[in-house]
């Protein structure tokens, strides 16, 4: 067995999923919404990195009380606190999406 984590069958399966499913979804999306919490995971890192490399607009949906990494905040076009118990969340997210989409239309 190799010590190389990139030869692990689970990693290879996930990498194939990223190539066949995730990348086409990101390519077809005008705007990306990334969920940010204090819990970091590889899936979020891969998605966010690819979104940044594709120069896609990013809206961060941040769970209440979570610390946004400073460099991630720099690449965000909008940051919206995502408190699902707050009835204004969907309206605030909708407005953020409209602002980001309007900037795309200006380009």
Buried (B, 14 or more C-beta within 10 A) or exposed (E): EEEEEEEEEEEEEBEEEBEEEBBEEBEEEEBBBBBBBEEEEEEBEBBBEBBBEEEBBBBBBBBEEBEBEEEBEEBBBBBBBBBEEEEEBEEBBEEBBEEBEEEEEEE
